[in-house]
Amino acid sequence: MSVTDGFDPDGVKCVVWDLDGTLWDEIAVESATDDLPTPHPWTLAAIDTLAARGVLSSIASRSAPSVLERLDGVPEVRTRFLAPQVSWQDKSESLRRIAKDLGIAVDALLLVDDSPYERAEVEALLPGVRTLSPEDVPALLAAFESREITPESRERVSRYRTEETRRAEGERFRGSREEFLRWCDMRLTVGAATADEIPRALELAARTHRLNSSGLTPGRLRELASSDGHELYTARMTDRFGEYGIIGAALVDRTRDLRATQDTRRTRGADRTDETAPATWSVPLLALSCRVAGRGAAAAFLFRLMERAREAGAEQFRVTLRPTDANLEMRILLRQAGLRRTDDTATATPTATGATTAATADSAVLGRTLHGDLPGPPAWLHVSDREDAEA
């Protein structure tokens, strides 16, 4: 049986590498000089292959912290790793710290370690983390071969490295958190997805968990986005440090209102069935990158969608929510936006395959009226429509 049987590569965002016996053969602290052991060329090649597919790499090594200081002197190796942990603490604790520093779920990590004991310790204390021995790396790479490489994937490692710079600047900044966010000059643009943005939207649907409303699969999202009555929106963000890229995607379902409009026109004897402004915007999927958590981008994207819905003539706004252990942040966001559970089951609309776009047995529809005041974005975040920016 393959070590990757049942393995979902979309669930892994970072591979964490042990040092002694894994990245290199020797034990670094036993070296007679300050020179570090030479890394295996095949390991470095594997790390580069993963990076090209949007998978980060980090280090978790039970060794003296001075080893990491020495590694800083070898930039051609050190720059391959984000948020490395080298100390005498348990590997499970190192993985927790890596996940926190990167802003991703612990379950999005995978550990490669030559020690059966270390792998067992992690599996016992972090049961959602997959562990492999170095001999399993070729099978790991093979499992990633089918993952589509998007422009966002190719830039992911450099963008996380930029995030390290942001974090360091935030720690040095002399002022409040809000003052720092204002100083960052963050700008969010929202618009209809272009053809070249769809792969990234599919990637968000597959890879995001903390800020994902419904867990709609990439295949289902692709099917719905190309069907009549559906529109896919994306959000991009930049700040003074650089581009975040596409950090959000939302699918809007207008089929119910279009059918109602057509039925009304037929009843009146009209000879055409033009689309008119819908009364409801239903959102089967709202997904955002965890990289922007804590910056107000998720709220700003949602609020701008609500404004666009009202500008289009909608009176009601609906979001399909499938609660999970991971998406508490999304549930809190929807509640803060004034969305509450409804008894509306009509948002489940049929498609060409006979399936429905929305509520299932483990999901609910949350909604609110678009009359009156709508919540606005955080004061430090400038929000605009991409159409206006490109005009």
Secondary structure as UniProt FT lines:
FT   TURN            3..6
FT   HELIX           9..11
FT   STRAND          14..17
FT   TURN            21..23
FT   HELIX           28..30
FT   HELIX           41..52
FT   TURN            53..54
FT   STRAND          56..62
FT   HELIX           66..71
FT   TURN            72..73
FT   HELIX           75..78
FT   TURN            79..80
FT   STRAND          85..87
FT   HELIX           91..102
FT   HELIX           106..108
FT   STRAND          109..112
FT   HELIX           116..125
FT   TURN            127..128
FT   STRAND          130..132
FT   HELIX           134..136
FT   HELIX           137..144
FT   TURN            145..146
FT   HELIX           151..172
FT   HELIX           177..184
FT   STRAND          186..192
FT   HELIX           195..197
FT   HELIX           198..207
FT   TURN            210..211
FT   HELIX           218..225
FT   TURN            228..229
FT   STRAND          230..239
FT   TURN            240..241
FT   STRAND          242..253
FT   HELIX           255..267
FT   TURN            268..269
FT   STRAND          280..288
FT   HELIX           290..292
FT   TURN            293..296
FT   HELIX           297..311
FT   TURN            312..313
FT   STRAND          316..321
FT   HELIX           328..336
FT   TURN            337..338
FT   STRAND          340..341
FT   TURN            346..347
FT   TURN            352..353
FT   TURN            361..362
FT   STRAND          364..369
FT   TURN            379..380
FT   STRAND          381..385
FT   HELIX           386..390
//
